[in-house]
Amino acid sequence: MGTAAAQHSADHSADHWEDAIATGIDPTSWAYAEDYIGEDEVVTGARASAADSGVAPIGPGAAAALSLLAAGVSAKAVVEIGTGTGVSGLALLRGMRADGTLTTVDIDAENQRLARKTFLDAGVASNRFRLIAGAGLDVVTRLTDGHYDLVFCDADRRENTAYLHEALRLLRPGGIVAFAGILTAGRVADPARRDPDTMALRDLVRAVRDDDNLVSALLPTSEGLLTAAKRLK
């Protein structure tokens, strides 16, 4: 390729990249990425139970990311705050070690009954998960310091900063914390939105980003997944 042609190609690539930044990922490509792994009948059943119960589970892309994160740290001990009907918990279990245990907390005992069914229907042994009914902050404050490989939170948005504090206590060095529902249909990115839930999410995003002990990324999958790894000392 000649110099002029190469320069034209570079200019065109730069223009294309700027366009991509300005317009975001193509919706068809986003949908393809979101459904890349696919979901089986157990997960679709859990999603149907969630819809019937008025619960909003994480999207397929975020579920796939959770499985990847759990596998990436070879997770043996995981805490989930916000059980729902088991969509996210099953994603975590499927990424964890075969001898790993999920501790999942939800204030709604009926949600946990449905999650138990989801896990058992997927063939997960009952000794691989423990369901604790109760308020998230009441429960996690009683868990062991530095014992966990991954903490996932999908609960009360206004308590997220408190959950972050607890997660950093619970995680071993190199462990990962993840928060669901961060982008909230563009509200967090819109400075005009000042409602309490949105402000709480912005506080969380800043707290994670500004913590020198964390390596973080905000993944634009599903409804947004804020992730951070606790630095090795």
MIMIMAR-36769 format. One record per residue (C-alpha): residue number from 0; x, y, z. Coordinates in pm, 1 decimal, padded with zeros to 6 digits, always signed. Layout:
N
 resi       xx       yy       zz
  NUM        X        Y        Z
...
// end
This chain:
233
 resi       xx       yy       zz
    0 +00000.0 +00000.0 +00000.0
    1 +00136.9 +00343.1 -00099.7
    2 +00196.1 +00624.1 +00149.4
    3 -00104.4 +00827.1 +00035.9
    4 -00330.7 +00522.7 +00041.6
    5 -00202.6 +00422.8 +00383.4
    6 -00268.7 +00772.5 +00516.6
    7 -00618.6 +00767.3 +00369.5
    8 -00682.4 +00428.9 +00532.1
    9 -00555.0 +00554.1 +00867.2
   10 -00769.6 +00867.3 +00843.0
   11 -01072.4 +00653.6 +00751.5
   12 -01006.7 +00418.8 +01045.5
   13 -00974.9 +00713.7 +01281.4
   14 -01301.3 +00860.4 +01150.9
   15 -01471.6 +00520.6 +01186.6
   16 -01344.0 +00483.0 +01544.5
   17 -01468.7 +00832.4 +01634.3
   18 -01807.0 +00742.4 +01487.9
   19 -01814.5 +00424.2 +01695.4
   20 -01738.7 +00622.7 +02011.3
   21 -02006.9 +00877.2 +01927.0
   22 -02283.0 +00630.0 +01843.3
   23 -02199.5 +00331.1 +02064.7
   24 -02197.5 -00033.1 +01967.9
   25 -02429.8 -00132.6 +01688.4
   26 -02754.2 -00268.7 +01843.4
   27 -02734.5 -00587.8 +01639.4
   28 -02379.6 -00649.9 +01755.7
   29 -02477.8 -00575.5 +02115.8
   30 -02763.7 -00826.1 +02098.8
   31 -02527.9 -01083.8 +01944.3
   32 -02277.0 -01034.8 +02226.5
   33 -02549.9 -01040.0 +02491.8
   34 -02680.7 -01376.8 +02371.6
   35 -02340.0 -01519.6 +02278.8
   36 -02339.8 -01799.0 +02540.1
   37 -02710.6 -01879.1 +02532.3
   38 -02921.0 -02009.8 +02819.5
   39 -03071.9 -02348.6 +02895.0
   40 -03421.7 -02437.3 +03011.9
   41 -03328.5 -02413.9 +03379.5
   42 -03223.7 -02050.5 +03341.1
   43 -03522.9 -01957.4 +03127.9
   44 -03742.7 -02119.1 +03393.1
   45 -03574.1 -01911.7 +03663.3
   46 -03631.0 -01600.2 +03454.5
   47 -03999.9 -01688.7 +03420.1
   48 -04024.2 -01730.9 +03798.7
   49 -03855.8 -01393.5 +03841.8
   50 -04107.0 -01227.6 +03610.7
   51 -04395.4 -01383.9 +03804.9
   52 -04243.3 -01264.8 +04134.0
   53 -04163.0 -00911.2 +04019.1
   54 -03787.5 -00975.2 +04045.9
   55 -03543.4 -00828.2 +03791.6
   56 -03260.1 -01077.0 +03730.4
   57 -02933.5 -00988.2 +03560.8
   58 -02921.1 -01014.8 +03182.1
   59 -02760.7 -01300.4 +02988.1
   60 -02443.1 -01105.6 +02914.4
   61 -02389.2 -01018.2 +03280.0
   62 -02458.2 -01379.8 +03379.2
   63 -02193.7 -01500.1 +03133.7
   64 -01949.9 -01242.1 +03273.6
   65 -02011.1 -01369.2 +03627.7
   66 -01932.9 -01725.4 +03520.4
   67 -01612.6 -01600.1 +03359.0
   68 -01508.7 -01400.3 +03667.2
   69 -01571.3 -01696.6 +03897.2
   70 -01370.4 -01925.3 +03670.3
   71 -01093.9 -01666.7 +03631.6
   72 -01022.0 -01657.9 +04004.5
   73 -01087.4 -02032.7 +04046.5
   74 -01349.6 -01936.4 +04301.1
   75 -01410.2 -02176.7 +04587.8
   76 -01601.3 -01942.9 +04820.2
   77 -01844.3 -01682.4 +04683.7
   78 -02092.2 -01446.2 +04847.9
   79 -02399.6 -01323.7 +04664.6
   80 -02613.5 -01042.5 +04807.6
   81 -02952.9 -01059.4 +04641.2
   82 -03048.1 -01417.9 +04553.2
   83 -03351.5 -01349.6 +04338.7
   84 -03470.9 -01670.8 +04177.8
   85 -03123.7 -01808.9 +04116.3
   86 -03023.7 -01670.5 +03775.5
   87 -02704.1 -01502.7 +03895.8
   88 -02631.8 -01765.7 +04159.3
   89 -02639.3 -02043.0 +03901.1
   90 -02409.1 -01841.2 +03675.0
   91 -02162.5 -01810.2 +03963.2
   92 -02186.6 -02179.5 +04053.0
   93 -02122.7 -02280.7 +03693.3
   94 -01801.2 -02080.1 +03689.3
   95 -01676.2 -02187.0 +04031.2
   96 -01461.7 -02484.4 +04120.0
   97 -01645.6 -02815.2 +04148.7
   98 -01585.7 -02810.6 +04525.6
   99 -01686.8 -02444.4 +04561.4
  100 -01965.7 -02314.7 +04784.9
  101 -02198.2 -02022.3 +04717.4
  102 -02337.7 -01829.2 +05013.7
  103 -02637.5 -01631.7 +04891.4
  104 -02840.5 -01383.1 +05094.7
  105 -03189.4 -01246.8 +05030.7
  106 -03450.7 -01086.7 +05252.8
  107 -03728.7 -01277.0 +05072.7
  108 -03754.6 -01643.8 +05174.0
  109 -03984.0 -01721.7 +04879.7
  110 -03718.8 -01599.1 +04636.4
  111 -03474.3 -01835.4 +04800.9
  112 -03714.9 -02126.4 +04773.5
  113 -03731.1 -02063.1 +04399.8
  114 -03351.5 -02026.6 +04380.4
  115 -03304.9 -02359.3 +04558.4
  116 -03527.8 -02521.7 +04295.8
  117 -03322.4 -02355.8 +04019.7
  118 -02994.8 -02487.7 +04161.2
  119 -03127.2 -02840.4 +04215.6
  120 -03292.2 -02850.4 +03870.9
  121 -02950.6 -02761.9 +03724.8
  122 -02794.7 -03058.7 +03901.7
  123 -02605.0 -02858.0 +04164.0
  124 -02545.7 -03061.2 +04480.9
  125 -02720.1 -02915.5 +04786.3
  126 -02390.6 -02896.8 +04978.5
  127 -02255.5 -02647.7 +04722.8
  128 -02484.1 -02363.0 +04827.1
  129 -02624.6 -02216.0 +05144.8
  130 -02922.6 -01984.3 +05137.4
  131 -02949.0 -01730.4 +05418.3
  132 -03272.9 -01535.9 +05455.6
  133 -03217.5 -01191.3 +05602.5
  134 -03118.6 -00832.1 +05536.0
  135 -02792.7 -00823.2 +05342.0
  136 -02596.3 -00595.3 +05573.3
  137 -02710.0 -00788.0 +05880.2
  138 -02581.9 -01113.3 +05733.5
  139 -02256.7 -01017.0 +05559.7
  140 -02119.5 -00840.7 +05865.6
  141 -02110.1 -01184.3 +06031.9
  142 -01909.3 -01353.0 +05755.1
  143 -01536.7 -01428.3 +05784.6
  144 -01271.6 -01171.3 +05690.1
  145 -01053.4 -01251.7 +05388.5
  146 -01222.8 -01585.8 +05322.4
  147 -01394.9 -01523.8 +04988.7
  148 -01279.6 -01522.3 +04627.4
  149 -01570.8 -01325.2 +04482.5
  150 -01852.3 -01107.8 +04615.9
  151 -02147.2 -01023.8 +04390.2
  152 -02407.7 -00765.2 +04483.0
  153 -02749.1 -00712.3 +04324.9
  154 -02947.9 -00561.0 +04610.7
  155 -03061.4 -00224.1 +04747.8
  156 -02880.7 +00038.6 +04537.7
  157 -02865.0 +00282.0 +04830.3
  158 -02668.7 +00030.5 +05037.2
  159 -02409.1 -00045.9 +04769.9
  160 -02132.0 +00165.3 +04921.5
  161 -02179.1 -00017.1 +05251.3
  162 -02170.1 -00348.5 +05061.9
  163 -01845.0 -00240.2 +04898.4
  164 -01691.2 -00180.0 +05241.5
  165 -01799.0 -00525.0 +05356.3
  166 -01684.9 -00690.4 +05033.6
  167 -01333.1 -00550.6 +05070.1
  168 -01322.3 -00698.2 +05419.4
  169 -01449.2 -01037.0 +05300.7
  170 -01227.7 -01072.8 +04992.3
  171 -00885.1 -01231.0 +04984.5
  172 -00613.4 -01038.2 +04796.2
  173 -00677.7 -01095.8 +04425.8
  174 -01048.2 -01151.2 +04485.8
  175 -01319.9 -00979.7 +04283.1
  176 -01623.2 -00771.4 +04371.4
  177 -01900.9 -00709.7 +04118.5
  178 -02214.7 -00495.0 +04124.9
  179 -02510.7 -00533.9 +03888.9
  180 -02745.5 -00273.2 +03745.0
  181 -02497.8 +00013.8 +03727.7
  182 -02591.1 +00183.5 +03400.1
  183 -02968.9 +00189.2 +03467.1
  184 -03088.3 +00288.0 +03119.0
  185 -02852.0 +00584.7 +03097.9
  186 -02948.0 +00748.0 +03428.4
  187 -02603.6 +00726.0 +03591.6
  188 -02436.3 +00884.9 +03288.6
  189 -02692.3 +01168.8 +03275.1
  190 -02582.9 +01450.1 +03513.5
  191 -02937.8 +01583.9 +03517.7
  192 -03059.4 +01274.5 +03702.2
  193 -03037.6 +01342.9 +04075.4
  194 -03274.4 +01088.4 +04231.2
  195 -03144.0 +00901.9 +04539.0
  196 -03087.6 +00565.8 +04363.7
  197 -02891.4 +00724.8 +04079.2
  198 -02684.2 +00935.4 +04317.3
  199 -02605.7 +00624.8 +04523.4
  200 -02485.3 +00443.4 +04211.6
  201 -02262.6 +00738.2 +04118.0
  202 -02116.2 +00735.0 +04469.5
  203 -02038.7 +00364.8 +04429.1
  204 -01876.9 +00410.0 +04087.6
  205 -01653.7 +00687.4 +04222.8
  206 -01563.2 +00491.6 +04535.9
  207 -01452.3 +00190.4 +04329.8
  208 -01267.6 +00398.4 +04068.9
  209 -01081.6 +00608.4 +04325.4
  210 -00969.6 +00321.2 +04549.6
  211 -00598.2 +00262.5 +04486.0
  212 -00633.0 -00089.9 +04624.5
  213 -00866.7 -00187.6 +04341.0
  214 -00827.1 -00250.0 +03967.6
  215 -01168.2 -00178.2 +03820.2
  216 -01374.7 -00176.6 +03501.9
  217 -01733.4 -00085.2 +03425.0
  218 -01855.6 -00343.4 +03175.7
  219 -02138.8 -00227.4 +02946.9
  220 -02298.1 -00572.3 +02938.2
  221 -02668.6 -00620.2 +03012.9
  222 -02759.9 -00339.1 +03255.2
  223 -02397.5 -00265.1 +03343.6
  224 -02161.4 -00467.5 +03561.3
  225 -01911.9 -00281.4 +03781.5
  226 -01616.1 -00507.7 +03857.0
  227 -01300.0 -00467.1 +04061.1
  228 -01012.5 -00686.9 +04171.3
  229 -00849.2 -00641.3 +04510.5
  230 -00480.3 -00582.5 +04452.8
  231 -00229.6 -00837.7 +04572.6
  232 -00015.8 -00702.0 +04853.9
// end
